[in-house]
């Protein structure tokens, strides 16, 4: 490759390379990066890590993103599948409006396993939600 072709490529690379941000010099003439330059960047897209390192949102089947309102559901709530309203059922993380409607349509349930028998939930969903569900 000739020098005439390499120089424009190098200039383009230098132009694209991010430059470090340096703080103003201190009285001792030492350069230190600002405090926020030492922190990891805060993500702006759904599904990334938050400042505390936890994950919010996340990819679901088909590439759809989980809505923020769904991720705020409590995992400590216990709901009665025979008596609780749709809004109460939806407090269980992973149960949305459609699943709540299926649960309500299949009532009454003698046991939690009836949720699978009556096709309100899959076996995998029941395993996930079981600690938060009751029939009593």
Secondary structure, 3 states (H helix, E strand, C coil): CCHHHHHHHHHHHHHHCCCCCCCCCCCCCCCCCCHHHCCCCCCCCCCCECCCCCECCCECHHHCECCHHHHCCCCCCCEECCCCCHHHHCCCCCCCHHHHHHHHHCCCCCCCCHHHHCCCCCHHHHHHHHHHEECC
